[in-house]
């Protein structure tokens, strides 16, 4: 008898492991959501500081 597709593998995971995985996934999602909301960019500001050039560059 041939089986179709890939068989399912059952893995027993404890409740504490499931909770840790869930908390870790929520933390990653929260960090990614904050980074998306923040955008990481600041508005551009013109440089208003004058600099002295050497005599040959003027």
Number of C-alpha atoms within 10 A of each C-alpha: 3 4 6 6 6 6 7 6 6 6 6 6 8 8 9 9 10 11 11 11 12 12 12 12 12 12 12 12 12 12 12 12 12 12 11 10 9 10 9 8 6 7 4 6 6 5 6 6 5 6 6 7 8 7 6 5 6 6
